[in-house]
Amino acid sequence: MIALAVAHQQRAKSWELRAAMSVARLRRDQGKRHEARDLLAPVYGWFTEGFDTLDLKQALLDELAA
C-alpha cells in the first residue's frame, strides 16, 4: 500500500496503476473482490489513452475478474 500512496502522491499514474493491480490481486485472492474492484477502478478510469498498452489491458482483465 505504501507504493500505491507514493505513486499517487507523485502523480506517477503508470506506477500507481501497477501498484493498484498488485494490491487488487492480493485482495481478490483473499476473497475481497469488491474491495479489489473499488481500488482498481478509479485508477484505471483516470486513463484516457494508451488502452492498447500491456499494463492497461492487464488492469482491465484484473478489474473484470475482481
All heavy atoms as TSV, in Angstrom:
chain	resi	resn	atom	element	x	y	z
A	1	MET	N	N	0.824	-1.194	0.000
A	1	MET	CA	C	0.000	0.000	0.000
A	1	MET	C	C	0.866	1.255	0.000
A	1	MET	O	O	0.412	2.282	-0.451
A	1	MET	CB	C	-0.924	-0.009	1.212
A	1	MET	CG	C	-1.997	-1.085	1.171
A	1	MET	SD	S	-3.239	-0.849	-0.068
A	1	MET	CE	C	-4.290	0.334	0.689
A	2	ILE	N	N	2.069	1.146	0.506
A	2	ILE	CA	C	2.950	2.306	0.531
A	2	ILE	C	C	3.294	2.729	-0.891
A	2	ILE	O	O	3.270	3.917	-1.213
A	2	ILE	CB	C	4.226	2.028	1.356
A	2	ILE	CG1	C	3.839	1.847	2.826
A	2	ILE	CG2	C	5.238	3.144	1.197
A	2	ILE	CD1	C	4.968	1.380	3.704
A	3	ALA	N	N	3.607	1.766	-1.756
A	3	ALA	CA	C	3.936	2.088	-3.147
A	3	ALA	C	C	2.763	2.787	-3.827
A	3	ALA	O	O	2.962	3.733	-4.598
A	3	ALA	CB	C	4.314	0.828	-3.903
A	4	LEU	N	N	1.573	2.352	-3.535
A	4	LEU	CA	C	0.379	2.962	-4.113
A	4	LEU	C	C	0.240	4.412	-3.662
A	4	LEU	O	O	-0.009	5.309	-4.470
A	4	LEU	CB	C	-0.859	2.155	-3.726
A	4	LEU	CG	C	-2.188	2.571	-4.316
A	4	LEU	CD1	C	-2.163	2.523	-5.830
A	4	LEU	CD2	C	-3.288	1.668	-3.787
A	5	ALA	N	N	0.444	4.660	-2.390
A	5	ALA	CA	C	0.342	6.014	-1.848
A	5	ALA	C	C	1.427	6.932	-2.414
A	5	ALA	O	O	1.152	8.078	-2.764
A	5	ALA	CB	C	0.414	5.977	-0.324
A	6	VAL	N	N	2.641	6.420	-2.506
A	6	VAL	CA	C	3.750	7.225	-3.028
A	6	VAL	C	C	3.512	7.559	-4.500
A	6	VAL	O	O	3.682	8.704	-4.920
A	6	VAL	CB	C	5.107	6.511	-2.830
A	6	VAL	CG1	C	6.211	7.217	-3.598
A	6	VAL	CG2	C	5.450	6.427	-1.350
A	7	ALA	N	N	3.120	6.577	-5.287
A	7	ALA	CA	C	2.851	6.817	-6.711
A	7	ALA	C	C	1.735	7.838	-6.884
A	7	ALA	O	O	1.822	8.731	-7.731
A	7	ALA	CB	C	2.495	5.510	-7.411
A	8	HIS	N	N	0.705	7.729	-6.062
A	8	HIS	CA	C	-0.410	8.683	-6.128
A	8	HIS	C	C	0.072	10.084	-5.781
A	8	HIS	O	O	-0.252	11.051	-6.476
A	8	HIS	CB	C	-1.538	8.245	-5.197
A	8	HIS	CG	C	-2.707	9.172	-5.212
A	8	HIS	ND1	N	-3.607	9.197	-6.250
A	8	HIS	CD2	C	-3.111	10.112	-4.339
A	8	HIS	CE1	C	-4.533	10.105	-6.000
A	8	HIS	NE2	N	-4.239	10.680	-4.845
A	9	GLN	N	N	0.841	10.186	-4.733
A	9	GLN	CA	C	1.352	11.480	-4.276
A	9	GLN	C	C	2.245	12.121	-5.337
A	9	GLN	O	O	2.211	13.329	-5.532
A	9	GLN	CB	C	2.123	11.299	-2.971
A	9	GLN	CG	C	2.620	12.573	-2.352
A	9	GLN	CD	C	3.357	12.302	-1.056
A	9	GLN	OE1	O	4.079	11.323	-0.936
A	9	GLN	NE2	N	3.168	13.176	-0.089
A	10	GLN	N	N	3.010	11.304	-6.038
A	10	GLN	CA	C	3.922	11.823	-7.056
A	10	GLN	C	C	3.258	11.957	-8.427
A	10	GLN	O	O	3.901	12.353	-9.384
A	10	GLN	CB	C	5.150	10.917	-7.161
A	10	GLN	CG	C	6.001	10.940	-5.928
A	10	GLN	CD	C	7.206	10.029	-6.040
A	10	GLN	OE1	O	7.351	9.240	-6.972
A	10	GLN	NE2	N	8.090	10.133	-5.064
A	11	ARG	N	N	1.982	11.614	-8.494
A	11	ARG	CA	C	1.220	11.665	-9.749
A	11	ARG	C	C	1.865	10.817	-10.842
A	11	ARG	O	O	1.850	11.176	-12.022
A	11	ARG	CB	C	1.026	13.098	-10.214
A	11	ARG	CG	C	0.273	13.947	-9.220
A	11	ARG	CD	C	0.131	15.370	-9.722
A	11	ARG	NE	N	-0.230	16.277	-8.663
A	11	ARG	CZ	C	-1.466	16.617	-8.354
A	11	ARG	NH1	N	-2.467	16.092	-9.005
A	11	ARG	NH2	N	-1.702	17.464	-7.376
A	12	ALA	N	N	2.412	9.702	-10.422
A	12	ALA	CA	C	3.020	8.742	-11.353
A	12	ALA	C	C	1.972	7.695	-11.679
A	12	ALA	O	O	1.907	6.626	-11.071
A	12	ALA	CB	C	4.257	8.116	-10.719
A	13	LYS	N	N	1.116	8.006	-12.633
A	13	LYS	CA	C	-0.067	7.194	-12.896
A	13	LYS	C	C	0.255	5.770	-13.347
A	13	LYS	O	O	-0.450	4.843	-12.971
A	13	LYS	CB	C	-0.967	7.874	-13.922
A	13	LYS	CG	C	-1.681	9.076	-13.349
A	13	LYS	CD	C	-2.575	8.646	-12.204
A	13	LYS	CE	C	-3.331	9.806	-11.616
A	13	LYS	NZ	N	-4.160	9.395	-10.481
A	14	SER	N	N	1.289	5.586	-14.131
A	14	SER	CA	C	1.633	4.218	-14.549
A	14	SER	C	C	2.062	3.379	-13.358
A	14	SER	O	O	1.674	2.212	-13.230
A	14	SER	CB	C	2.742	4.234	-15.601
A	14	SER	OG	O	2.251	4.763	-16.804
A	15	TRP	N	N	2.865	3.956	-12.488
A	15	TRP	CA	C	3.294	3.236	-11.285
A	15	TRP	C	C	2.120	3.034	-10.332
A	15	TRP	O	O	2.014	2.000	-9.673
A	15	TRP	CB	C	4.431	3.970	-10.580
A	15	TRP	CG	C	5.700	3.913	-11.358
A	15	TRP	CD1	C	6.315	4.948	-12.004
A	15	TRP	CD2	C	6.493	2.755	-11.615
A	15	TRP	NE1	N	7.440	4.492	-12.636
A	15	TRP	CE2	C	7.578	3.149	-12.418
A	15	TRP	CE3	C	6.386	1.417	-11.254
A	15	TRP	CZ2	C	8.552	2.269	-12.863
A	15	TRP	CZ3	C	7.356	0.537	-11.700
A	15	TRP	CH2	C	8.424	0.951	-12.484
A	16	GLU	N	N	1.232	4.007	-10.267
A	16	GLU	CA	C	0.044	3.858	-9.425
A	16	GLU	C	C	-0.827	2.713	-9.936
A	16	GLU	O	O	-1.355	1.921	-9.149
A	16	GLU	CB	C	-0.753	5.166	-9.407
A	16	GLU	CG	C	-1.916	5.142	-8.449
A	16	GLU	CD	C	-2.653	6.462	-8.361
A	16	GLU	OE1	O	-2.227	7.462	-8.979
A	16	GLU	OE2	O	-3.674	6.492	-7.661
A	17	LEU	N	N	-0.945	2.609	-11.251
A	17	LEU	CA	C	-1.721	1.516	-11.841
A	17	LEU	C	C	-1.100	0.170	-11.494
A	17	LEU	O	O	-1.806	-0.758	-11.074
A	17	LEU	CB	C	-1.803	1.682	-13.361
A	17	LEU	CG	C	-2.536	0.583	-14.113
A	17	LEU	CD1	C	-4.010	0.555	-13.724
A	17	LEU	CD2	C	-2.371	0.768	-15.612
A	18	ARG	N	N	0.203	0.062	-11.641
A	18	ARG	CA	C	0.867	-1.211	-11.325
A	18	ARG	C	C	0.721	-1.567	-9.845
A	18	ARG	O	O	0.473	-2.728	-9.508
A	18	ARG	CB	C	2.342	-1.143	-11.700
A	18	ARG	CG	C	2.555	-1.200	-13.183
A	18	ARG	CD	C	4.010	-1.205	-13.517
A	18	ARG	NE	N	4.190	-1.320	-14.952
A	18	ARG	CZ	C	5.304	-1.728	-15.509
A	18	ARG	NH1	N	6.331	-2.071	-14.759
A	18	ARG	NH2	N	5.404	-1.804	-16.803
A	19	ALA	N	N	0.875	-0.585	-8.972
A	19	ALA	CA	C	0.714	-0.849	-7.531
A	19	ALA	C	C	-0.729	-1.239	-7.217
A	19	ALA	O	O	-0.977	-2.164	-6.441
A	19	ALA	CB	C	1.132	0.376	-6.725
A	20	ALA	N	N	-1.684	-0.540	-7.836
A	20	ALA	CA	C	-3.099	-0.855	-7.610
A	20	ALA	C	C	-3.421	-2.257	-8.102
A	20	ALA	O	O	-4.188	-2.991	-7.457
A	20	ALA	CB	C	-3.987	0.176	-8.311
A	21	MET	N	N	-2.842	-2.655	-9.224
A	21	MET	CA	C	-3.067	-4.005	-9.738
A	21	MET	C	C	-2.544	-5.047	-8.752
A	21	MET	O	O	-3.213	-6.057	-8.496
A	21	MET	CB	C	-2.396	-4.174	-11.103
A	21	MET	CG	C	-3.125	-3.451	-12.206
A	21	MET	SD	S	-2.336	-3.367	-13.844
A	21	MET	CE	C	-1.269	-4.745	-13.938
A	22	SER	N	N	-1.374	-4.804	-8.190
A	22	SER	CA	C	-0.803	-5.764	-7.231
A	22	SER	C	C	-1.668	-5.891	-5.991
A	22	SER	O	O	-1.961	-6.998	-5.535
A	22	SER	CB	C	0.609	-5.326	-6.839
A	22	SER	OG	O	1.484	-5.427	-7.919
A	23	VAL	N	N	-2.086	-4.762	-5.444
A	23	VAL	CA	C	-2.915	-4.795	-4.239
A	23	VAL	C	C	-4.286	-5.395	-4.554
A	23	VAL	O	O	-4.827	-6.181	-3.765
A	23	VAL	CB	C	-3.042	-3.388	-3.615
A	23	VAL	CG1	C	-3.994	-3.398	-2.433
A	23	VAL	CG2	C	-1.674	-2.864	-3.187
A	24	ALA	N	N	-4.840	-5.060	-5.710
A	24	ALA	CA	C	-6.144	-5.604	-6.102
A	24	ALA	C	C	-6.081	-7.122	-6.262
A	24	ALA	O	O	-7.010	-7.833	-5.855
A	24	ALA	CB	C	-6.629	-4.947	-7.387
A	25	ARG	N	N	-5.005	-7.617	-6.833
A	25	ARG	CA	C	-4.850	-9.078	-6.969
A	25	ARG	C	C	-4.789	-9.738	-5.587
A	25	ARG	O	O	-5.381	-10.802	-5.377
A	25	ARG	CB	C	-3.595	-9.408	-7.756
A	25	ARG	CG	C	-3.731	-9.133	-9.222
A	25	ARG	CD	C	-2.452	-9.446	-9.962
A	25	ARG	NE	N	-2.548	-9.021	-11.336
A	25	ARG	CZ	C	-1.549	-8.493	-12.012
A	25	ARG	NH1	N	-0.369	-8.330	-11.458
A	25	ARG	NH2	N	-1.717	-8.125	-13.262
A	26	LEU	N	N	-4.070	-9.112	-4.677
A	26	LEU	CA	C	-3.994	-9.643	-3.314
A	26	LEU	C	C	-5.379	-9.677	-2.680
A	26	LEU	O	O	-5.781	-10.690	-2.107
A	26	LEU	CB	C	-3.038	-8.795	-2.467
A	26	LEU	CG	C	-2.955	-9.156	-0.991
A	26	LEU	CD1	C	-2.377	-10.559	-0.807
A	26	LEU	CD2	C	-2.120	-8.124	-0.249
A	27	ARG	N	N	-6.112	-8.579	-2.781
A	27	ARG	CA	C	-7.465	-8.518	-2.206
A	27	ARG	C	C	-8.374	-9.562	-2.864
A	27	ARG	O	O	-9.151	-10.222	-2.184
A	27	ARG	CB	C	-8.062	-7.125	-2.383
A	27	ARG	CG	C	-7.334	-6.044	-1.635
A	27	ARG	CD	C	-7.479	-6.220	-0.134
A	27	ARG	NE	N	-6.893	-5.102	0.558
A	27	ARG	CZ	C	-5.768	-5.173	1.259
A	27	ARG	NH1	N	-5.121	-6.315	1.366
A	27	ARG	NH2	N	-5.297	-4.112	1.875
A	28	ARG	N	N	-8.276	-9.698	-4.183
A	28	ARG	CA	C	-9.097	-10.688	-4.890
A	28	ARG	C	C	-8.791	-12.093	-4.390
A	28	ARG	O	O	-9.697	-12.887	-4.128
A	28	ARG	CB	C	-8.836	-10.588	-6.392
A	28	ARG	CG	C	-9.671	-11.541	-7.216
A	28	ARG	CD	C	-9.166	-11.664	-8.631
A	28	ARG	NE	N	-7.826	-12.251	-8.615
A	28	ARG	CZ	C	-6.895	-12.002	-9.526
A	28	ARG	NH1	N	-7.134	-11.175	-10.522
A	28	ARG	NH2	N	-5.716	-12.570	-9.447
A	29	ASP	N	N	-7.502	-12.391	-4.243
A	29	ASP	CA	C	-7.101	-13.718	-3.775
A	29	ASP	C	C	-7.518	-13.976	-2.332
A	29	ASP	O	O	-7.646	-15.123	-1.918
A	29	ASP	CB	C	-5.589	-13.896	-3.929
A	29	ASP	CG	C	-5.151	-13.930	-5.384
A	29	ASP	OD1	O	-6.014	-14.048	-6.279
A	29	ASP	OD2	O	-3.928	-13.802	-5.628
A	30	GLN	N	N	-7.732	-12.908	-1.583
A	30	GLN	CA	C	-8.207	-13.026	-0.204
A	30	GLN	C	C	-9.727	-13.123	-0.140
A	30	GLN	O	O	-10.308	-13.198	0.930
A	30	GLN	CB	C	-7.750	-11.811	0.620
A	30	GLN	CG	C	-6.269	-11.727	0.832
A	30	GLN	CD	C	-5.840	-10.431	1.492
A	30	GLN	OE1	O	-6.517	-9.398	1.388
A	30	GLN	NE2	N	-4.710	-10.475	2.163
A	31	GLY	N	N	-10.367	-13.111	-1.309
A	31	GLY	CA	C	-11.821	-13.199	-1.348
A	31	GLY	C	C	-12.505	-11.857	-1.193
A	31	GLY	O	O	-13.719	-11.786	-1.012
A	32	LYS	N	N	-11.758	-10.768	-1.284
A	32	LYS	CA	C	-12.304	-9.416	-1.130
A	32	LYS	C	C	-12.445	-8.772	-2.503
A	32	LYS	O	O	-11.851	-7.746	-2.805
A	32	LYS	CB	C	-11.391	-8.587	-0.231
A	32	LYS	CG	C	-11.227	-9.167	1.155
A	32	LYS	CD	C	-10.246	-8.380	1.981
A	32	LYS	CE	C	-10.076	-9.008	3.361
A	32	LYS	NZ	N	-9.083	-8.261	4.152
A	33	ARG	N	N	-13.265	-9.375	-3.340
A	33	ARG	CA	C	-13.410	-8.936	-4.727
A	33	ARG	C	C	-13.949	-7.511	-4.837
A	33	ARG	O	O	-13.491	-6.734	-5.673
A	33	ARG	CB	C	-14.314	-9.889	-5.482
A	33	ARG	CG	C	-13.694	-11.249	-5.671
A	33	ARG	CD	C	-14.585	-12.166	-6.489
A	33	ARG	NE	N	-13.933	-13.426	-6.740
A	33	ARG	CZ	C	-13.117	-13.641	-7.762
A	33	ARG	NH1	N	-12.851	-12.672	-8.601
A	33	ARG	NH2	N	-12.554	-14.818	-7.926
A	34	HIS	N	N	-14.907	-7.165	-4.014
A	34	HIS	CA	C	-15.478	-5.811	-4.063
A	34	HIS	C	C	-14.407	-4.774	-3.721
A	34	HIS	O	O	-14.302	-3.740	-4.388
A	34	HIS	CB	C	-16.672	-5.713	-3.109
A	34	HIS	CG	C	-17.387	-4.406	-3.182
A	34	HIS	ND1	N	-18.142	-4.050	-4.271
A	34	HIS	CD2	C	-17.444	-3.378	-2.315
A	34	HIS	CE1	C	-18.638	-2.844	-4.060
A	34	HIS	NE2	N	-18.233	-2.411	-2.890
A	35	GLU	N	N	-13.621	-5.050	-2.708
A	35	GLU	CA	C	-12.541	-4.141	-2.316
A	35	GLU	C	C	-11.500	-4.026	-3.429
A	35	GLU	O	O	-10.981	-2.935	-3.691
A	35	GLU	CB	C	-11.890	-4.646	-1.030
A	35	GLU	CG	C	-10.911	-3.689	-0.416
A	35	GLU	CD	C	-10.342	-4.192	0.900
A	35	GLU	OE1	O	-11.097	-4.802	1.684
A	35	GLU	OE2	O	-9.145	-3.967	1.126
A	36	ALA	N	N	-11.206	-5.130	-4.096
A	36	ALA	CA	C	-10.241	-5.120	-5.201
A	36	ALA	C	C	-10.734	-4.224	-6.330
A	36	ALA	O	O	-9.986	-3.401	-6.856
A	36	ALA	CB	C	-10.017	-6.543	-5.708
A	37	ARG	N	N	-11.992	-4.370	-6.687
A	37	ARG	CA	C	-12.559	-3.549	-7.763
A	37	ARG	C	C	-12.607	-2.082	-7.370
A	37	ARG	O	O	-12.289	-1.201	-8.178
A	37	ARG	CB	C	-13.947	-4.028	-8.123
A	37	ARG	CG	C	-14.557	-3.228	-9.264
A	37	ARG	CD	C	-15.847	-3.824	-9.676
A	37	ARG	NE	N	-15.556	-5.086	-10.330
A	37	ARG	CZ	C	-16.128	-5.485	-11.447
A	37	ARG	NH1	N	-17.028	-4.738	-12.015
A	37	ARG	NH2	N	-15.821	-6.634	-11.996
A	38	ASP	N	N	-12.988	-1.800	-6.125
A	38	ASP	CA	C	-13.053	-0.414	-5.657
A	38	ASP	C	C	-11.684	0.254	-5.681
A	38	ASP	O	O	-11.584	1.466	-5.864
A	38	ASP	CB	C	-13.623	-0.348	-4.239
A	38	ASP	CG	C	-15.109	-0.613	-4.196
A	38	ASP	OD1	O	-15.756	-0.647	-5.273
A	38	ASP	OD2	O	-15.640	-0.804	-3.084
A	39	LEU	N	N	-10.648	-0.517	-5.511
A	39	LEU	CA	C	-9.294	0.018	-5.528
A	39	LEU	C	C	-8.813	0.251	-6.962
A	39	LEU	O	O	-8.234	1.292	-7.266
A	39	LEU	CB	C	-8.340	-0.953	-4.814
A	39	LEU	CG	C	-6.877	-0.564	-4.823
A	39	LEU	CD1	C	-6.645	0.595	-3.865
A	39	LEU	CD2	C	-6.026	-1.746	-4.433
A	40	LEU	N	N	-9.066	-0.680	-7.834
A	40	LEU	CA	C	-8.515	-0.627	-9.186
A	40	LEU	C	C	-9.307	0.271	-10.135
A	40	LEU	O	O	-8.724	0.971	-10.963
A	40	LEU	CB	C	-8.431	-2.040	-9.755
A	40	LEU	CG	C	-7.718	-2.213	-11.080
A	40	LEU	CD1	C	-6.309	-1.647	-11.033
A	40	LEU	CD2	C	-7.670	-3.689	-11.457
A	41	ALA	N	N	-10.612	0.282	-10.021
A	41	ALA	CA	C	-11.459	1.012	-10.980
A	41	ALA	C	C	-11.123	2.489	-11.105
A	41	ALA	O	O	-10.994	2.995	-12.227
A	41	ALA	CB	C	-12.927	0.810	-10.640
A	42	PRO	N	N	-10.966	3.234	-10.007
A	42	PRO	CA	C	-10.686	4.663	-10.175
A	42	PRO	C	C	-9.322	4.944	-10.809
A	42	PRO	O	O	-9.175	5.903	-11.561
A	42	PRO	CB	C	-10.747	5.240	-8.765
A	42	PRO	CG	C	-10.996	4.140	-7.834
A	42	PRO	CD	C	-11.160	2.880	-8.622
A	43	VAL	N	N	-8.350	4.108	-10.526
A	43	VAL	CA	C	-7.027	4.298	-11.119
A	43	VAL	C	C	-7.101	4.016	-12.617
A	43	VAL	O	O	-6.590	4.789	-13.433
A	43	VAL	CB	C	-5.967	3.403	-10.437
A	43	VAL	CG1	C	-4.608	3.581	-11.092
A	43	VAL	CG2	C	-5.877	3.722	-8.946
A	44	TYR	N	N	-7.757	2.933	-12.988
A	44	TYR	CA	C	-7.929	2.596	-14.394
A	44	TYR	C	C	-8.725	3.695	-15.108
A	44	TYR	O	O	-8.400	4.086	-16.228
A	44	TYR	CB	C	-8.639	1.254	-14.537
A	44	TYR	CG	C	-8.848	0.843	-15.972
A	44	TYR	CD1	C	-7.830	0.212	-16.685
A	44	TYR	CD2	C	-10.048	1.092	-16.621
A	44	TYR	CE1	C	-8.011	-0.151	-18.012
A	44	TYR	CE2	C	-10.238	0.729	-17.936
A	44	TYR	CZ	C	-9.219	0.112	-18.624
A	44	TYR	OH	O	-9.397	-0.236	-19.933
A	45	GLY	N	N	-9.742	4.191	-14.462
A	45	GLY	CA	C	-10.609	5.205	-15.048
A	45	GLY	C	C	-9.924	6.530	-15.308
A	45	GLY	O	O	-10.417	7.347	-16.082
A	46	TRP	N	N	-8.796	6.769	-14.684
A	46	TRP	CA	C	-8.069	8.011	-14.877
A	46	TRP	C	C	-7.499	8.105	-16.288
A	46	TRP	O	O	-7.364	9.191	-16.841
A	46	TRP	CB	C	-6.938	8.106	-13.848
A	46	TRP	CG	C	-6.185	9.384	-13.920
A	46	TRP	CD1	C	-6.485	10.545	-13.271
A	46	TRP	CD2	C	-4.999	9.648	-14.684
A	46	TRP	NE1	N	-5.561	11.498	-13.590
A	46	TRP	CE2	C	-4.636	10.983	-14.460
A	46	TRP	CE3	C	-4.215	8.884	-15.539
A	46	TRP	CZ2	C	-3.529	11.560	-15.054
A	46	TRP	CZ3	C	-3.113	9.472	-16.137
A	46	TRP	CH2	C	-2.788	10.785	-15.884
A	47	PHE	N	N	-7.183	6.972	-16.880
A	47	PHE	CA	C	-6.526	6.956	-18.188
A	47	PHE	C	C	-7.521	7.279	-19.298
A	47	PHE	O	O	-8.652	6.810	-19.285
A	47	PHE	CB	C	-5.862	5.595	-18.444
A	47	PHE	CG	C	-4.651	5.378	-17.595
A	47	PHE	CD1	C	-4.760	4.830	-16.330
A	47	PHE	CD2	C	-3.391	5.745	-18.055
A	47	PHE	CE1	C	-3.645	4.644	-15.531
A	47	PHE	CE2	C	-2.272	5.565	-17.262
A	47	PHE	CZ	C	-2.391	5.004	-15.998
A	48	THR	N	N	-7.062	8.080	-20.259
A	48	THR	CA	C	-7.895	8.463	-21.394
A	48	THR	C	C	-7.307	7.986	-22.720
A	48	THR	O	O	-7.920	8.161	-23.763
A	48	THR	CB	C	-8.055	9.993	-21.462
A	48	THR	OG1	O	-6.761	10.596	-21.569
A	48	THR	CG2	C	-8.770	10.512	-20.228
A	49	GLU	N	N	-6.123	7.407	-22.657
A	49	GLU	CA	C	-5.475	6.884	-23.856
A	49	GLU	C	C	-4.507	5.782	-23.447
A	49	GLU	O	O	-4.291	5.545	-22.268
A	49	GLU	CB	C	-4.734	7.997	-24.604
A	49	GLU	CG	C	-3.650	8.672	-23.786
A	49	GLU	CD	C	-3.004	9.827	-24.538
A	49	GLU	OE1	O	-2.891	9.751	-25.767
A	49	GLU	OE2	O	-2.617	10.789	-23.880
A	50	GLY	N	N	-3.959	5.120	-24.423
A	50	GLY	CA	C	-2.998	4.060	-24.144
A	50	GLY	C	C	-3.627	2.726	-23.817
A	50	GLY	O	O	-2.998	1.863	-23.217
A	51	PHE	N	N	-4.869	2.542	-24.211
A	51	PHE	CA	C	-5.585	1.319	-23.851
A	51	PHE	C	C	-5.044	0.072	-24.540
A	51	PHE	O	O	-5.434	-1.030	-24.200
A	51	PHE	CB	C	-7.083	1.478	-24.109
A	51	PHE	CG	C	-7.714	2.504	-23.220
A	51	PHE	CD1	C	-8.062	3.747	-23.718
A	51	PHE	CD2	C	-7.919	2.241	-21.887
A	51	PHE	CE1	C	-8.633	4.710	-22.893
A	51	PHE	CE2	C	-8.485	3.196	-21.040
A	51	PHE	CZ	C	-8.835	4.437	-21.550
A	52	ASP	N	N	-4.143	0.273	-25.493
A	52	ASP	CA	C	-3.526	-0.874	-26.141
A	52	ASP	C	C	-2.219	-1.290	-25.458
A	52	ASP	O	O	-1.587	-2.250	-25.879
A	52	ASP	CB	C	-3.286	-0.593	-27.622
A	52	ASP	CG	C	-2.401	0.620	-27.860
A	52	ASP	OD1	O	-2.331	1.488	-26.974
A	52	ASP	OD2	O	-1.788	0.706	-28.938
A	53	THR	N	N	-1.849	-0.601	-24.378
A	53	THR	CA	C	-0.632	-0.973	-23.653
A	53	THR	C	C	-0.897	-2.201	-22.783
A	53	THR	O	O	-2.031	-2.447	-22.350
A	53	THR	CB	C	-0.121	0.173	-22.760
A	53	THR	OG1	O	-1.100	0.448	-21.756
A	53	THR	CG2	C	0.165	1.429	-23.573
A	54	LEU	N	N	0.150	-2.940	-22.525
A	54	LEU	CA	C	0.019	-4.168	-21.746
A	54	LEU	C	C	-0.517	-3.893	-20.337
A	54	LEU	O	O	-1.376	-4.631	-19.846
A	54	LEU	CB	C	1.371	-4.887	-21.668
A	54	LEU	CG	C	1.371	-6.235	-20.962
A	54	LEU	CD1	C	0.395	-7.193	-21.628
A	54	LEU	CD2	C	2.768	-6.820	-20.958
A	55	ASP	N	N	-0.033	-2.831	-19.695
A	55	ASP	CA	C	-0.483	-2.528	-18.329
A	55	ASP	C	C	-1.990	-2.274	-18.269
A	55	ASP	O	O	-2.677	-2.789	-17.390
A	55	ASP	CB	C	0.257	-1.320	-17.760
A	55	ASP	CG	C	1.663	-1.647	-17.306
A	55	ASP	OD1	O	1.986	-2.839	-17.137
A	55	ASP	OD2	O	2.450	-0.700	-17.112
A	56	LEU	N	N	-2.500	-1.478	-19.190
A	56	LEU	CA	C	-3.935	-1.180	-19.168
A	56	LEU	C	C	-4.777	-2.382	-19.576
A	56	LEU	O	O	-5.862	-2.597	-19.029
A	56	LEU	CB	C	-4.254	0.033	-20.031
A	56	LEU	CG	C	-3.848	1.367	-19.396
A	56	LEU	CD1	C	-4.052	2.513	-20.381
A	56	LEU	CD2	C	-4.626	1.627	-18.119
A	57	LYS	N	N	-4.292	-3.176	-20.503
A	57	LYS	CA	C	-5.014	-4.398	-20.859
A	57	LYS	C	C	-5.091	-5.340	-19.658
A	57	LYS	O	O	-6.148	-5.902	-19.367
A	57	LYS	CB	C	-4.330	-5.106	-22.024
A	57	LYS	CG	C	-4.527	-4.428	-23.353
A	57	LYS	CD	C	-3.795	-5.182	-24.447
A	57	LYS	CE	C	-3.941	-4.525	-25.790
A	57	LYS	NZ	N	-3.217	-5.254	-26.841
A	58	GLN	N	N	-3.973	-5.495	-18.959
A	58	GLN	CA	C	-3.957	-6.374	-17.789
A	58	GLN	C	C	-4.837	-5.824	-16.671
A	58	GLN	O	O	-5.541	-6.564	-15.993
A	58	GLN	CB	C	-2.528	-6.576	-17.283
A	58	GLN	CG	C	-2.426	-7.609	-16.189
A	58	GLN	CD	C	-2.882	-8.988	-16.642
A	58	GLN	OE1	O	-2.435	-9.481	-17.668
A	58	GLN	NE2	N	-3.759	-9.597	-15.895
A	59	ALA	N	N	-4.811	-4.502	-16.484
A	59	ALA	CA	C	-5.646	-3.881	-15.454
A	59	ALA	C	C	-7.119	-4.110	-15.746
A	59	ALA	O	O	-7.906	-4.386	-14.833
A	59	ALA	CB	C	-5.350	-2.391	-15.357
A	60	LEU	N	N	-7.500	-4.007	-17.010
A	60	LEU	CA	C	-8.899	-4.241	-17.370
A	60	LEU	C	C	-9.288	-5.687	-17.085
A	60	LEU	O	O	-10.348	-5.954	-16.518
A	60	LEU	CB	C	-9.140	-3.907	-18.840
A	60	LEU	CG	C	-10.550	-4.140	-19.345
A	60	LEU	CD1	C	-11.560	-3.297	-18.567
A	60	LEU	CD2	C	-10.646	-3.830	-20.827
A	61	LEU	N	N	-8.425	-6.612	-17.435
A	61	LEU	CA	C	-8.707	-8.023	-17.144
A	61	LEU	C	C	-8.814	-8.254	-15.642
A	61	LEU	O	O	-9.699	-8.980	-15.175
A	61	LEU	CB	C	-7.630	-8.906	-17.747
A	61	LEU	CG	C	-7.611	-8.984	-19.270
A	61	LEU	CD1	C	-6.415	-9.805	-19.733
A	61	LEU	CD2	C	-8.904	-9.570	-19.802
A	62	ASP	N	N	-7.912	-7.621	-14.875
A	62	ASP	CA	C	-7.960	-7.765	-13.425
A	62	ASP	C	C	-9.248	-7.182	-12.863
A	62	ASP	O	O	-9.868	-7.745	-11.966
A	62	ASP	CB	C	-6.763	-7.076	-12.771
A	62	ASP	CG	C	-5.465	-7.851	-12.933
A	62	ASP	OD1	O	-5.497	-8.979	-13.470
A	62	ASP	OD2	O	-4.418	-7.322	-12.523
A	63	GLU	N	N	-9.655	-6.037	-13.397
A	63	GLU	CA	C	-10.873	-5.402	-12.916
A	63	GLU	C	C	-12.090	-6.263	-13.227
A	63	GLU	O	O	-12.984	-6.416	-12.392
A	63	GLU	CB	C	-11.033	-4.014	-13.540
A	63	GLU	CG	C	-12.214	-3.256	-12.986
A	63	GLU	CD	C	-12.346	-1.867	-13.545
A	63	GLU	OE1	O	-11.390	-1.332	-14.119
A	63	GLU	OE2	O	-13.453	-1.305	-13.418
A	64	LEU	N	N	-12.112	-6.839	-14.399
A	64	LEU	CA	C	-13.238	-7.703	-14.765
A	64	LEU	C	C	-13.267	-8.976	-13.927
A	64	LEU	O	O	-14.324	-9.511	-13.649
A	64	LEU	CB	C	-13.160	-8.051	-16.251
A	64	LEU	CG	C	-13.383	-6.879	-17.214
A	64	LEU	CD1	C	-13.151	-7.326	-18.645
A	64	LEU	CD2	C	-14.768	-6.284	-17.044
A	65	ALA	N	N	-12.092	-9.450	-13.533
A	65	ALA	CA	C	-12.014	-10.664	-12.731
A	65	ALA	C	C	-12.341	-10.403	-11.263
A	65	ALA	O	O	-12.669	-11.334	-10.533
A	65	ALA	CB	C	-10.622	-11.289	-12.848
A	66	ALA	N	N	-12.247	-9.157	-10.846
A	66	ALA	CA	C	-12.463	-8.830	-9.423
A	66	ALA	C	C	-13.919	-8.879	-9.050
A	66	ALA	O	O	-14.804	-8.805	-9.806
A	66	ALA	CB	C	-11.889	-7.454	-9.110
